[in-house]
Each structure stands twice: as C-alpha cells, then as structure tokens.
Amino acid sequence: MAAAITEPMAIASTSADSAAFLTMPETGTPPLASSLPNVLCVTSKTSDVICNPWRNLVSQNRRRYKKDNFDLDLTYITDRIIAMGFPAIDQEKIYRNSMEATVAFLERYHADHYMVFNLRGRHAYDPSYFHNRVMTFEMDDHHPPRLELMAPFCRAVHDYLAADEQNVVAVHCKAGKGRTGVMICAYLVYINFYCSPRQNMDYYSIVRTVNNK
C-alpha cells in the first residue's frame, strides 16, 4: 500500500486515494532528483545540436523537459505520472525522443522505480531497453483508445503506483498527447483527482501544452 503524502495543491474535492498518490509537479524539477546519482545523457552533443531544432518543431505545442542536458518531449503531469513522446530507435529519433536519451532520463531520476506504458503497440520495441519495465496496450495511430482498454490500463497504473511510493509511470503513444492524454485523464478520473472529467481534461491540457490545447 502506498504511503500517504502531502495533500495535492489546488485540487478540488480529491479522493483519499488521489491524495495518497499524487501531487502537482514542481516545474522543471523531477522528484527525487537530488538524491539520485548523476548519469550523463548518452546522446552526443553533436547529434543534439543537429536534431533538437527538428524535435522542437515536431513537438509543436507540447511542453518539453529542458534541464540537466536533456531536451525531451516529456512532461510531468503529476509528480508520479509522465507523458512523453515515442522513444525512437531508428531514423525517427532525428525528430522524436531518442531511446537513448529517454532511458538515460528515467534511469537518472527514477532508477528501479518506473514502468513505461506503450500505447503504440504495433510499434513495439525491445522492452530490455527499459529493463523489461514495459506494459503494452494496442492502440492504432490516429484513432481514439478503445473503451475496453481503459479499465485494465487504470488498474495497471494504480497497482504499480500503489506498490511503492517512489514508483512512477511514463506513458507514451506516438506524439505523447492524444491517446496518452485520454488514458492519463481516464486514470485521473479513476482516482477522482478532480471532481469532473472536464476538470481533469483541462488540467492535463494546461500541464502538457503551452497553449492549453
């Protein structure tokens, strides 16, 4: 069972489960960062100089994590839920998050305490990149998530977060916005993070994007 933590700030009528699980993220500061060992990003600086302008262009209005030599299409929705773009291995990493940088980020800030949820099932990658901490849900690109997948997803996220108060989940589809947002909002509704589904959706939009859309 997860240990209780500080009451989330500015949350209207949260449930006991929500209060025990999640707090608002501190801007630009991953939780636990100060206590974890320093691990350098494995992506070369030369590659980043060339690719980062393309990555920033492709990420459009999504907030990026830019700190400690990282520049990733990645956002803390809460202190324990991360939304991110697809971790690419081949030429796709020219304009998306590279697998190497994504792994380096999670290992630096959340080593041994993260689970990746891949919502782009047909575009699977070797789970050993993330030390086999990957759960895959089959969802087609450019289509909304199927309703029958929402309850299993929410239970899986909830069970993992409940197992250890340091555990975090990182959720991605292709862009890390649409399907990722629907499923994260489904989980926020599941734990009554906000009173209504609309409030949860608005919260996600504010935290994940620069223009609240």
Secondary structure as UniProt FT lines:
FT   TURN            9..10
FT   HELIX           16..21
FT   TURN            27..28
FT   TURN            31..32
FT   HELIX           33..35
FT   HELIX           45..59
FT   TURN            60..61
FT   STRAND          65..67
FT   TURN            68..69
FT   STRAND          70..72
FT   STRAND          74..76
FT   STRAND          81..84
FT   HELIX           91..94
FT   HELIX           99..110
FT   TURN            111..112
FT   STRAND          114..118
FT   HELIX           121..123
FT   HELIX           127..130
FT   TURN            131..132
FT   STRAND          134..136
FT   TURN            141..142
FT   HELIX           147..149
FT   HELIX           150..163
FT   TURN            165..166
FT   STRAND          168..172
FT   HELIX           178..190
FT   TURN            191..192
FT   HELIX           197..208
//
